[in-house]
């Protein structure tokens, strides 16, 4: 299993690749924007730190 197949949001079964694609394609900048776009991080919130790390990697 590649890194992009890693499930980041277990509640909604959303992968790292899905999150990365949404950030790049939609120009997302915040955890809330990611949640609004693809529902990642919107249930229990335990993956929000991981989502922030991905945002930081992509957006600098």
FIMARVEX-230003 format. One record per residue (C-alpha): x, y, z; residue in one letter. Coordinates in steps of 0.25 Angstrom, whole numbers, plus 5000, padded with zeros to 4 digits. Layout:
BEGIN
> X, Y, Z, a
...
***
This chain:
BEGIN
> 5000, 5000, 5000, x
> 5006, 5013, 4996, x
> 5006, 5026, 5004, x
> 4995, 5032, 4996, x
> 4986, 5020, 5000, x
> 4988, 5022, 5015, x
> 4975, 5025, 5022, x
> 4976, 5038, 5029, x
> 4961, 5040, 5033, x
> 4957, 5027, 5038, x
> 4942, 5031, 5041, x
> 4940, 5035, 5027, x
> 4950, 5026, 5020, x
> 4958, 5037, 5013, x
> 4972, 5035, 5008, x
> 4984, 5043, 5008, x
> 4983, 5044, 4993, x
> 4969, 5049, 4993, x
> 4972, 5060, 5003, x
> 4985, 5064, 4995, x
> 4977, 5064, 4982, x
> 4966, 5073, 4988, x
> 4976, 5083, 4994, x
> 4983, 5084, 4981, x
> 4971, 5084, 4972, x
> 4963, 5094, 4980, x
> 4973, 5102, 4987, x
> 4969, 5098, 5001, x
> 4977, 5105, 5012, x
> 4970, 5101, 5025, x
> 4965, 5089, 5032, x
> 4951, 5094, 5031, x
> 4952, 5096, 5016, x
> 4957, 5082, 5015, x
> 4945, 5077, 5023, x
> 4935, 5085, 5015, x
> 4941, 5080, 5002, x
> 4942, 5065, 5005, x
> 4937, 5063, 5020, x
> 4951, 5059, 5025, x
> 4952, 5062, 5040, x
> 4938, 5065, 5042, x
> 4933, 5054, 5051, x
> 4943, 5051, 5063, x
> 4954, 5061, 5059, x
> 4965, 5052, 5063, x
> 4971, 5053, 5049, x
> 4972, 5068, 5049, x
> 4986, 5069, 5053, x
> 4990, 5060, 5041, x
> 4981, 5068, 5031, x
> 4989, 5081, 5036, x
> 5002, 5074, 5034, x
> 4998, 5071, 5019, x
> 4993, 5085, 5017, x
> 5007, 5090, 5022, x
> 5014, 5080, 5013, x
> 5006, 5085, 5001, x
> 5004, 5100, 5004, x
> 5017, 5102, 5011, x
***
